Amino acid sequence: MNRYARQEILPEVGGQGQEKLRRAHVLIVGAGGLGCPALQYLVGAGIGRITLIDPDSVDRSNLHRQPLYGERSLGQPKVLAARDALRDLNPETEIIPVVAALDPANATTPVGQADIAMDCADSFAASYILSDICHGLGKPLISASALGLSGYVGGFCGGAPSLRAVFPDLPKTLATCATAGVLGPVVGTLGVLQAQMVLGVLLGFEPSPLGNMVSVDLKRFSFRSFRFDHAPEPERIPFPFIAPAGLREDDLLVELRGADEAPQALRTDAMRAIVDEFQAASIVPPEGRRVVMCCRSGLRAWRAASALQRYWPGDIALIAAGDSN
């Protein structure tokens, strides 16, 4: 029997729809709790090509929410372990693994080459970097975020409003899955919803998944959705993310990571500071220089930039540098 027979009999798919999936190229950023179920269902559905980007290796602490991997995968780069596991599921799908962290310097090319991008990184910086690039290139973006027992998935860009139009400010909580925890089925549910949205976009579902958001509360087993088709785009990107290679010689680089995180600053002339100093307006940069806020995830950099913008009118950019240089 045809591998795809059960979905081809759907009027929304058929032979023509299956051919669309076979020709599709999907970019997936993140091979963790969101990416694992999304990968399994997209590969099972017959997506022709998937570029998979993730910098991490499989750790035992991942396994409760990333069942694509097992004990034999420990220590392997996730993208390579995922490729090997998915070959057995469907050898017809080409998996292109990229062991790297997404940043503004390496994101434009894979986004441009793909038909649709998926944000499965559950990273504040990666989400906005992908949204900015997808919005500029007119590419659809399916983004999700999970924390604890809840989360959301939405369809952005590609003719719909961007992530910045819906979330122009910091998230209410600065917690992460590492600090607040997450239950495996929560990210599994959201990852599956992401896969369904991707298939819906590629197959031309009406109404489109783009411009739609689904929020999930799996403590109360509640699902809610709303459309944001007319959310206004910001007039400009207030704090664009840049790659370290995008630093200019005359930039004032502010290193917000402590010495325990980054014994060596990103650049030798960087100013060491904390967010509270900008909230107290105790640091006033010189006029005419761009200020670049650097921290691990981008959250502290955004908070410091927001505080600085209230009393200083110059250009500000952000770098999410991770734990080390």
C-alpha angles and dihedrals in degrees: 000000000000111000091231099039096116093055097037090063089063111101088224090060118024123148094306092051092049089053090052089055092048090055096043124110115204125190113210119189110196130032097202135093095326097035098051098064092036090054094048095052096041092048089046090051091056105254105176102219134012125186107203121197124188132135099204137093126225113273128188089242088063097059099082091065103022105060093168085083133058141184091287089059095058112127095012121119106264095231091056094045089048093049092052094048093046093051087069091049095051123349089188092076116082112220116199107196120204117187100205144102113252115246135157091266097058102029104073098068098051091043090051093049095050129077092220136005129221122205104209095146095097085215123137093216096043091052094055094040091053093044093051093050095042091049091051094048096040093241122147117246127199109197132181138178130192133191129168107322100340144052146140142246124201144172113236139174123003089102095328125094117282128247089259090058091057099033107029093156139047118290114263091246126044092199121120135203087260093056102030101029132227136226116237099233090054094062089037091057093048093046091053090049089052090053091049091051091050091051089047092054094045092047094045100243116189122250089037120238086228109096092025129108129192120197119199129201107182094179088067094024089237127154122188131174137188138172124240100183093138100042106137119242117235113259089239138356102264098198113017118194114239133187119246087251087061093066114119123217093245095047117119101229114203113198108207095174113100123238089259090060098038115014086183118046119232088258131016093238094051119130114235111221144142130233093251091065091061092043087055091046090233094135118064114182120215117263120260098031127104114236116219116196114205128193138140103270104010095250098102089042090055092048092050091046092050091051093046093048090062092068106015123060102200133108118285129190133181136224124196098202103171124223099313142018 
